[in-house]
Amino acid sequence: MKVNRLLKKVNINSVLNNHQVFSIVDNSNNCIENSIYVPIVGSKHNGYDYLDEAINNGAKTIVYDRSINKEKGINYVKSHNNKKTLADLLYYYNLHKMKRIKFIGVVGTNGKTTTSSLIYNFLQYMGRKSMLIGSNGVLCSGVCKDLSNTTPGISILYELIDYAYRNDIEFIVMEASSIGILEHRTDKIPFKYLIFTNFSEDHLDYHKSMDNYLNAKALLFDKLNSNSYAIINKDDNAYKRIIAHCDAKILDYSINDRSMYEAYSIKSSAKGIKFRVNHVEYKTNLIGSFNVYNILPLIALSEKLGYSYNDLTHFLNGFSSVNGRMNLINVKNKRVIIDYAHTPDAIKLVIEEAKRICDGTVYVITGCGGNREHEKRPIIGNILSQEGIISIITTDNPRYEDPNDIINDIIKGATRELLAIENREDAIYYALNNMSNNDLLLILGKGCEKIISIRGHKIKYSDYEVIRKYKEE
């Protein structure tokens, strides 16, 4: 595609050197001959510092949204917002690929990973070539890689779309984070199905207010067209806001309200859950009655894709768990659940479920990440103070903060004395050495993460590895 044809699609004036475009990048290292380079100012790097490198590597057109020095022989085009312009350029450059792929998005504070993983695994089970993009990384046939963000940077996202196109992948199932939405990473992604799980406090260090946070999540639904489907949790307080400006066909689901996909007769145990929807009984090995909310969107989606309830019931009967989400492990006749829960609502739900399925005492190990919202720390401390549990506050990705400062912030919200063990491995060993066989240990916050971030260093660490080590001793 010639550069002027592409620029016209994003309402930018034509340039003198109407060269062929071979790539559109925001990383100067990835520039090749006849690239368009769009410098982005991020938290760690400023793309404008690498203009010379981009040009030396072959960039012929530079998009800019701030003052720069210009070189002869290079096209310069002015943009109001480089992040948005980059998204627009990549979309139109890859439009022929986008038309071959059906996009399924999952938006919400909690449950995104479980919901998207269920959908991806079901599609694979039914023989549909699919890709999963989210908190647990990228999964598809031939690819398994980690990501640094729930919704990857837009250049990485389009690399994955290109891979999907070249490998005849039919569906891309992706988690859409509120930050990713506002950073324009999901701009122009033509979601055919968009799921809303729930809304509660998180990321206020970025969004500053709950209204801003909700509006970020609602933004994708506001952009849906009438040929798409919005699959929405009707029980959530944000339901009315989500549907307010949504032109898509609404498919709602619930447990506590009348809806198109209403779950009832829910029974939960340490062996799994079963429930009914529209007179059909579903069973799964997933632990936690709250997982019904994660399965309901799949029920709605599978019906719209033309699958029978028999297809889905057979799949759910054999589905065990999502990595890092309510994973039950037997450790020397003791039970441990590892889960990613890190928001107040998620921690509360997991603890409540653990108390329902445990005959003894529930031990809880958790902490809070550093350099993130301080507001939720005392709230979590209050939740950990409830009767019937033994809470141990520990380290969870302190980043550039002192771990003890984070622990003290959590303790400020406690209504009774809580145990604090800074070293996370020591905390796990303490709990395992003190609990009885009928007790249950919850290790929350990190899920399947493989590192712990301390003072800018990513140190190898895994809750699963600690458990494995304990089992072998």
Backbone torsions as a table, in degrees:
resi	resn	phi	psi	omega
1	MET	NA	137.4	177.4
2	LYS	-77.5	149.3	-173.6
3	VAL	-63.0	-39.2	-177.8
4	ASN	-67.3	-34.6	176.4
5	ARG	-63.7	-40.6	-179.9
6	LEU	-69.3	-44.3	-179.3
7	LEU	-62.9	-34.9	178.8
8	LYS	-61.9	-36.8	-179.1
9	LYS	-65.6	-25.4	-179.9
10	VAL	-108.1	18.9	174.3
11	ASN	60.3	42.5	174.3
12	ILE	-116.2	139.3	-177.1
13	ASN	-61.2	152.8	-178.3
14	SER	-68.7	162.7	-178.0
15	VAL	-119.3	166.0	-175.2
16	LEU	-70.3	-47.8	-178.7
17	ASN	-89.6	95.1	-176.1
18	ASN	-85.5	69.8	-174.3
19	HIS	-81.8	161.7	169.8
20	GLN	-67.0	146.5	178.5
21	VAL	-104.3	120.5	-179.6
22	PHE	-104.0	-15.7	174.9
23	SER	-167.2	155.4	174.9
24	ILE	-125.6	117.9	-170.7
25	VAL	-136.9	157.9	172.7
26	ASP	-117.3	7.1	177.1
27	ASN	-119.1	118.2	-176.2
28	SER	-59.7	-29.2	179.0
29	ASN	-64.7	-23.6	-176.7
30	ASN	-94.4	1.5	177.2
31	CYS	-67.4	138.4	172.4
32	ILE	-127.9	-177.8	179.3
33	GLU	-58.0	129.8	178.7
34	ASN	69.7	34.3	174.3
35	SER	-83.0	155.2	162.7
36	ILE	-99.8	124.7	179.6
37	TYR	-107.1	126.1	179.8
38	VAL	-119.0	96.6	-178.2
39	PRO	-69.2	135.3	-179.5
40	ILE	-118.9	137.5	175.6
41	VAL	-93.9	112.8	-179.2
42	GLY	-111.2	-173.6	-178.5
43	SER	-73.9	-25.1	-177.4
44	LYS	-111.8	-32.6	-174.8
45	HIS	-131.4	147.3	175.4
46	ASN	-112.2	110.5	-177.0
47	GLY	-59.0	-23.5	179.7
48	TYR	-69.6	-18.6	177.4
49	ASP	-73.2	-8.8	-173.4
50	TYR	-120.6	24.3	-179.6
51	LEU	-61.7	-44.9	-179.4
52	ASP	-61.4	-42.1	179.7
53	GLU	-63.6	-41.0	179.0
54	ALA	-60.7	-44.5	-179.5
55	ILE	-66.8	-42.4	178.7
56	ASN	-62.6	-29.2	179.7
57	ASN	-85.5	-3.9	172.9
58	GLY	122.7	-0.4	179.4
59	ALA	-61.4	132.8	-179.7
60	LYS	-111.8	-17.4	177.5
61	THR	-132.4	130.9	178.1
62	ILE	-114.4	127.8	174.3
63	VAL	-98.9	131.8	-176.2
64	TYR	-137.1	148.3	176.3
65	ASP	-127.6	19.3	174.1
66	ARG	-151.6	170.5	-175.4
67	SER	-65.4	134.0	177.9
68	ILE	-142.6	161.3	171.3
69	ASN	-86.2	137.0	-173.9
70	LYS	-109.2	142.9	177.1
71	GLU	-104.2	151.4	176.1
72	LYS	-69.9	147.2	176.6
73	GLY	84.8	1.9	179.7
74	ILE	-116.8	137.0	173.3
75	ASN	-76.8	135.6	174.3
76	TYR	-125.2	126.4	179.8
77	VAL	-125.8	134.1	-175.8
78	LYS	-84.9	136.6	178.8
79	SER	-126.4	150.4	174.9
80	HIS	-80.6	-28.5	-177.1
81	ASN	-154.6	107.3	-175.0
82	ASN	-63.7	-33.3	179.2
83	LYS	-64.8	-42.5	179.0
84	LYS	-69.7	-42.4	-179.8
85	THR	-63.3	-40.3	176.8
86	LEU	-59.2	-43.8	178.5
87	ALA	-61.5	-43.1	-179.3
88	ASP	-65.4	-44.8	-179.3
89	LEU	-62.6	-45.7	-179.4
90	LEU	-64.3	-36.7	179.4
91	TYR	-63.2	-53.0	-176.9
92	TYR	-68.4	-31.5	177.3
93	TYR	-67.9	-29.9	-177.1
94	ASN	-109.6	15.5	-172.7
95	LEU	-56.5	-39.7	-178.5
96	HIS	-64.4	-29.0	177.6
97	LYS	-76.1	-39.9	-177.0
98	MET	-60.9	-33.6	-176.3
99	LYS	-68.3	-18.3	-178.1
100	ARG	-91.1	-6.0	-172.0
101	ILE	-121.0	138.3	172.5
102	LYS	-97.0	126.5	-177.1
103	PHE	-102.3	130.2	176.6
104	ILE	-119.4	117.3	-177.8
105	GLY	-107.6	148.6	176.9
106	VAL	-127.5	122.3	-176.0
107	VAL	-122.1	141.4	176.4
108	GLY	156.4	165.9	179.1
109	THR	-74.2	-51.4	-179.1
110	ASN	-121.4	155.5	174.0
111	GLY	89.4	-4.2	-176.4
112	LYS	-60.8	-44.8	-174.9
113	THR	-68.6	-43.5	179.3
114	THR	-64.7	-45.3	-179.5
115	THR	-61.8	-48.6	-178.3
116	SER	-67.0	-35.8	178.6
117	SER	-67.1	-40.6	175.9
118	LEU	-59.2	-45.4	-178.7
119	ILE	-64.0	-47.7	-179.9
120	TYR	-58.8	-48.2	-177.7
121	ASN	-66.3	-34.1	176.6
122	PHE	-66.0	-44.9	179.0
123	LEU	-60.7	-42.5	177.0
124	GLN	-62.5	-42.0	179.3
125	TYR	-59.0	-35.6	-179.3
126	MET	-87.5	7.5	176.1
127	GLY	81.3	18.0	179.2
128	ARG	-97.8	122.2	-178.1
129	LYS	-66.6	124.1	-171.6
130	SER	-140.9	163.1	174.9
131	MET	-131.1	139.7	177.0
132	LEU	-114.3	129.6	178.7
133	ILE	-126.5	123.0	-179.6
134	GLY	179.3	-156.8	-174.2
135	SER	-60.4	-31.4	179.4
136	ASN	-89.0	9.8	177.2
137	GLY	100.7	-152.6	-179.1
138	VAL	-112.9	130.5	176.2
139	LEU	-129.6	132.0	167.5
140	CYS	-171.5	172.1	-179.0
141	SER	-58.4	117.4	178.8
142	GLY	91.9	-7.1	-177.7
143	VAL	-134.1	132.7	171.1
144	CYS	-151.6	105.5	-175.7
145	LYS	-142.5	151.7	178.1
146	ASP	-80.5	155.8	174.9
147	LEU	-125.8	149.7	177.9
148	SER	-84.7	-16.7	179.0
149	ASN	-131.5	150.3	176.1
150	THR	-55.3	-51.7	172.3
151	THR	-104.5	111.1	-172.2
152	PRO	-65.2	163.2	173.4
153	GLY	-53.3	150.6	-169.3
154	ILE	-64.0	-31.9	177.5
155	SER	-66.5	-41.6	177.0
156	ILE	-64.9	-41.0	-179.9
157	LEU	-58.7	-44.2	-179.2
158	TYR	-74.0	-25.3	171.0
159	GLU	-64.1	-39.8	178.0
160	LEU	-68.6	-38.1	176.3
161	ILE	-63.0	-40.7	177.9
162	ASP	-62.7	-42.5	177.6
163	TYR	-61.5	-43.9	179.6
164	ALA	-60.9	-42.4	179.9
165	TYR	-62.6	-47.1	-177.1
166	ARG	-69.5	-20.4	-178.4
167	ASN	-110.0	18.6	174.2
168	ASP	56.1	38.6	176.2
169	ILE	-80.8	130.6	-171.6
170	GLU	-88.4	-37.5	-176.8
171	PHE	-123.0	139.6	166.2
172	ILE	-116.9	118.6	177.3
173	VAL	-103.3	122.5	-174.9
174	MET	-139.7	142.2	171.5
175	GLU	-79.3	132.8	178.1
176	ALA	-113.1	106.6	-179.9
177	SER	-81.2	155.8	179.8
178	SER	-62.1	-38.5	178.6
179	ILE	-67.3	-42.5	177.5
180	GLY	-60.2	-37.2	178.5
181	ILE	-64.8	-49.3	-177.8
182	LEU	-69.7	-25.0	177.2
183	GLU	-85.0	9.5	175.3
184	HIS	68.2	18.5	179.8
185	ARG	-70.2	-26.6	-178.6
186	THR	-103.4	4.0	179.0
187	ASP	-54.6	135.1	175.0
188	LYS	72.8	-5.6	176.7
189	ILE	-63.9	120.0	-173.0
190	PRO	-84.6	77.8	-178.6
191	PHE	-64.3	124.1	174.1
192	LYS	-83.5	-35.6	178.0
193	TYR	-131.4	131.1	-179.6
194	LEU	-132.7	124.4	-173.3
195	ILE	-109.0	136.0	173.7
196	PHE	-113.3	118.1	-175.8
197	THR	-87.1	-55.4	-177.6
198	ASN	-174.8	175.7	-179.0
199	PHE	-143.0	123.7	173.5
200	SER	-153.3	179.4	-171.2
201	GLU	-64.2	131.3	173.6
202	ASP	-175.3	155.8	173.0
203	HIS	57.7	28.4	179.7
204	LEU	-70.9	-17.8	173.6
205	ASP	-62.5	-30.0	179.2
206	TYR	-91.9	-47.4	-171.5
207	HIS	-86.0	-21.9	176.8
208	LYS	75.5	-29.5	178.6
209	SER	-148.9	157.3	178.8
210	MET	-65.7	-34.3	177.9
211	ASP	-62.6	-45.2	178.2
212	ASN	-61.3	-41.6	-178.7
213	TYR	-63.1	-46.0	179.8
214	LEU	-65.9	-42.9	-179.6
215	ASN	-62.2	-32.6	176.8
216	ALA	-63.9	-44.1	179.7
217	LYS	-67.2	-36.7	-177.6
218	ALA	-72.8	-19.8	-173.6
219	LEU	-55.8	-42.5	-179.2
220	LEU	-64.9	-38.2	179.7
221	PHE	-68.6	-34.3	177.8
222	ASP	-63.2	-24.7	-176.0
223	LYS	-94.1	-5.7	-178.4
224	LEU	-66.9	145.7	177.1
225	ASN	-96.4	176.4	-172.9
226	SER	-73.1	-9.5	178.4
227	ASN	-92.4	1.2	-177.9
228	SER	-107.3	172.2	-178.3
229	TYR	-122.2	133.4	173.2
230	ALA	-108.0	116.8	-178.0
231	ILE	-105.1	109.9	-162.6
232	ILE	-128.2	138.6	176.7
233	ASN	-73.2	107.9	-176.6
234	LYS	-73.8	-21.4	-179.8
235	ASP	-73.8	-18.6	-175.4
236	ASP	-78.7	144.7	-178.7
237	ASN	-63.3	-20.5	-178.7
238	ALA	-86.3	0.3	-175.3
239	TYR	-52.5	-49.1	-176.3
240	LYS	-64.8	-37.3	178.5
241	ARG	-66.9	-39.6	-177.1
242	ILE	-64.5	-41.0	-176.4
243	ILE	-86.1	-8.5	-171.6
244	ALA	-57.3	-42.7	-176.2
245	HIS	-119.8	25.6	-174.6
246	CYS	-98.1	121.8	-179.6
247	ASP	-90.8	-5.2	-177.9
248	ALA	-72.7	166.3	172.9
249	LYS	-71.7	127.7	-175.7
250	ILE	-91.9	126.3	170.8
251	LEU	-118.9	109.1	-176.9
252	ASP	-104.7	154.2	-179.9
253	TYR	-136.7	159.8	-174.1
254	SER	-167.2	171.4	168.0
255	ILE	-121.8	-35.5	-173.2
256	ASN	-105.2	3.9	-175.8
257	ASP	-143.5	159.1	176.7
258	ARG	-69.1	133.2	-179.1
259	SER	-158.1	176.2	179.6
260	MET	-67.3	-32.2	-179.8
261	TYR	-129.5	82.9	-176.1
262	GLU	-101.1	124.2	178.7
263	ALA	-88.6	141.0	178.0
264	TYR	-149.1	173.6	-177.5
265	SER	52.7	47.2	-177.6
266	ILE	-81.7	129.2	176.6
267	LYS	-129.6	131.5	-175.0
268	SER	-127.9	140.8	175.7
269	SER	-150.7	180.0	178.4
270	ALA	-68.5	-12.3	179.1
271	LYS	-93.2	-11.8	179.8
272	GLY	143.2	-162.3	-179.3
273	ILE	-135.1	153.3	170.1
274	LYS	-140.7	151.1	-176.2
275	PHE	-163.0	172.4	-179.6
276	ARG	-123.5	144.8	173.4
277	VAL	-138.8	124.9	179.7
278	ASN	49.3	45.7	174.5
279	HIS	71.6	8.5	176.8
280	VAL	-106.4	133.6	177.9
281	GLU	-92.8	132.6	177.2
282	TYR	-117.7	139.4	176.8
283	LYS	-127.7	145.6	178.1
284	THR	-151.9	155.0	176.0
285	ASN	-82.5	-4.9	177.3
286	LEU	-60.3	138.3	-178.8
287	ILE	-96.8	136.3	176.0
288	GLY	109.3	118.5	-179.0
289	SER	-62.2	-24.4	177.9
290	PHE	-64.5	-18.2	177.6
291	ASN	-68.5	-14.5	173.0
292	VAL	-57.6	-40.4	178.1
293	TYR	-62.1	-29.2	180.0
294	ASN	-81.9	-21.6	179.9
295	ILE	-87.9	-32.4	-176.6
296	LEU	-56.4	-42.4	176.7
297	PRO	-60.7	-34.6	177.3
298	LEU	-64.9	-39.1	177.8
299	ILE	-60.9	-45.9	179.1
300	ALA	-63.3	-46.0	-177.9
301	LEU	-64.2	-45.2	-176.8
302	SER	-61.6	-35.9	178.1
303	GLU	-65.4	-43.0	-179.6
304	LYS	-69.0	-24.8	177.1
305	LEU	-84.5	-2.0	174.0
306	GLY	91.4	14.8	179.7
307	TYR	-91.1	150.9	179.4
308	SER	-85.0	164.0	178.2
309	TYR	-66.5	-24.2	176.1
310	ASN	-64.5	-39.7	176.5
311	ASP	-57.9	-44.7	-175.3
312	LEU	-74.3	-41.1	-179.5
313	THR	-64.5	-38.5	177.4
314	HIS	-64.2	-41.1	178.4
315	PHE	-63.1	-49.7	-176.3
316	LEU	-64.6	-34.4	178.9
317	ASN	-60.6	-30.8	-177.0
318	GLY	-100.9	-4.4	-177.2
319	PHE	-83.2	128.9	-173.4
320	SER	-95.2	-61.7	-176.2
321	SER	-163.9	167.6	173.7
322	VAL	-103.8	134.2	-176.4
323	ASN	-55.9	122.4	178.0
324	GLY	84.3	4.3	-179.0
325	ARG	-124.3	111.2	177.8
326	MET	48.6	47.0	178.0
327	ASN	-84.6	115.9	-179.0
328	LEU	-90.5	126.8	-178.7
329	ILE	-128.3	132.9	174.5
330	ASN	-91.1	124.2	-175.9
331	VAL	-125.6	100.2	178.5
332	LYS	50.9	53.2	179.5
333	ASN	67.6	13.4	175.3
334	LYS	-116.7	149.6	-176.5
335	ARG	-104.6	134.2	179.4
336	VAL	-128.3	135.9	172.2
337	ILE	-117.2	125.8	174.7
338	ILE	-103.9	128.7	-177.8
339	ASP	-146.5	152.9	-176.2
340	TYR	-81.8	-4.3	-174.5
341	ALA	-46.9	124.0	-179.1
342	HIS	-140.7	-7.9	175.0
343	THR	-93.7	157.1	178.7
344	PRO	-53.7	-46.4	-178.6
345	ASP	-61.8	-44.6	-178.3
346	ALA	-65.6	-43.3	179.1
347	ILE	-61.8	-43.2	179.8
348	LYS	-62.0	-44.7	-179.2
349	LEU	-63.1	-43.4	-178.7
350	VAL	-65.4	-42.1	178.6
351	ILE	-63.5	-43.7	179.5
352	GLU	-60.9	-41.3	179.7
353	GLU	-67.1	-40.9	179.4
354	ALA	-61.8	-39.4	179.4
355	LYS	-66.1	-31.0	179.4
356	ARG	-70.7	-35.1	-173.0
357	ILE	-101.1	1.5	-177.1
358	CYS	-109.5	130.6	178.3
359	ASP	-84.2	-18.9	-178.3
360	GLY	-108.5	-135.9	-178.6
361	THR	-100.0	140.3	176.2
362	VAL	-94.5	121.1	172.2
363	TYR	-94.6	138.8	-179.3
364	VAL	-128.4	124.7	174.6
365	ILE	-115.3	123.3	178.5
366	THR	-160.7	171.5	177.1
367	GLY	-155.9	-162.3	176.5
368	CYS	-135.8	147.5	178.2
369	GLY	-71.3	149.8	178.0
370	GLY	-83.6	161.4	179.2
371	ASN	54.6	33.1	174.6
372	ARG	-129.6	-178.8	-173.9
373	GLU	-53.0	125.9	178.5
374	HIS	-80.4	-21.4	-172.3
375	GLU	-61.0	-33.7	-174.1
376	LYS	-81.7	-12.9	-174.9
377	ARG	-62.6	-53.3	178.0
378	PRO	-65.3	-27.7	176.4
379	ILE	-63.7	-43.8	177.7
380	ILE	-65.4	-38.8	176.5
381	GLY	-58.2	-39.5	178.1
382	ASN	-66.2	-42.3	179.0
383	ILE	-62.2	-38.2	-178.7
384	LEU	-73.5	-7.7	-178.1
385	SER	-88.9	-4.4	-175.0
386	GLN	-64.2	155.7	-178.5
387	GLU	-71.0	155.6	174.2
388	GLY	87.6	2.5	177.6
389	ILE	-132.4	156.5	171.9
390	ILE	-113.3	114.0	-174.1
391	SER	-102.5	136.2	177.1
392	ILE	-125.4	115.9	-179.7
393	ILE	-90.4	134.3	-175.6
394	THR	-143.5	-166.5	-175.7
395	THR	-88.6	141.0	175.3
396	ASP	-147.5	98.1	178.8
397	ASN	47.0	67.6	-178.4
398	PRO	-67.6	-16.1	-177.9
399	ARG	53.4	-118.0	-175.6
400	TYR	-99.6	8.2	177.9
401	GLU	-95.4	157.4	172.8
402	ASP	-72.9	123.7	-179.2
403	PRO	-54.4	-35.5	-179.4
404	ASN	-68.0	-31.4	176.1
405	ASP	-64.8	-40.7	178.7
406	ILE	-65.1	-45.2	179.0
407	ILE	-59.0	-43.7	180.0
408	ASN	-64.7	-35.8	176.6
409	ASP	-62.9	-38.5	178.0
410	ILE	-66.7	-44.6	-177.2
411	ILE	-62.5	-28.4	-179.8
412	LYS	-57.9	-26.7	-179.4
413	GLY	-92.7	-2.5	-176.2
414	ALA	-74.5	144.7	177.3
415	THR	-104.1	-0.3	171.5
416	ARG	-148.5	169.7	-176.2
417	GLU	-69.6	131.2	178.7
418	LEU	-115.0	149.7	179.0
419	LEU	-83.7	136.6	177.8
420	ALA	-122.8	125.2	174.8
421	ILE	-131.2	106.7	-171.3
422	GLU	-60.7	-46.1	-178.8
423	ASN	-72.8	121.2	-172.7
424	ARG	-65.4	-40.4	178.7
425	GLU	-64.2	-41.7	177.8
426	ASP	-61.7	-38.3	179.4
427	ALA	-62.9	-42.3	179.7
428	ILE	-65.9	-44.1	178.9
429	TYR	-62.4	-40.7	179.2
430	TYR	-59.0	-47.9	-178.0
431	ALA	-63.6	-46.7	-177.6
432	LEU	-63.8	-34.2	-179.0
433	ASN	-77.3	-18.7	-175.6
434	ASN	-107.0	-16.9	-176.9
435	MET	-83.8	154.8	176.9
436	SER	-93.3	171.3	-175.9
437	ASN	-65.5	-25.5	179.9
438	ASN	-94.3	5.9	175.9
439	ASP	-86.6	170.8	179.8
440	LEU	-137.1	131.9	179.5
441	LEU	-106.0	124.8	172.2
442	LEU	-100.9	123.4	173.9
443	ILE	-111.6	108.2	-168.2
444	LEU	-114.3	154.8	168.0
445	GLY	110.9	-35.5	-175.2
446	LYS	-110.2	-24.3	179.1
447	GLY	57.8	-125.2	-177.4
448	CYS	-96.4	16.3	177.8
449	GLU	-58.0	145.4	-175.1
450	LYS	-110.7	2.9	179.6
451	ILE	-138.4	163.0	169.2
452	ILE	-126.8	131.5	-173.8
453	SER	-94.9	116.5	-178.5
454	ILE	-134.6	119.1	176.1
455	ARG	51.8	42.4	177.2
456	GLY	82.8	-2.1	179.5
457	HIS	-105.1	135.5	176.1
458	LYS	-98.2	103.3	-174.8
459	ILE	-96.4	133.7	-178.7
460	LYS	-61.0	123.8	179.8
461	TYR	-160.3	142.0	176.7
462	SER	-150.4	130.3	174.4
463	ASP	-58.9	-36.0	179.3
464	TYR	-64.7	-39.5	179.7
465	GLU	-66.5	-36.5	177.2
466	VAL	-62.8	-44.1	178.6
467	ILE	-63.5	-43.8	179.2
468	ARG	-60.2	-44.5	178.8
469	LYS	-60.5	-43.1	179.7
470	TYR	-63.4	-41.3	-178.5
471	LYS	-63.9	-32.6	-176.4
472	GLU	-82.3	-11.7	-178.3
473	GLU	-82.2	NA	NA
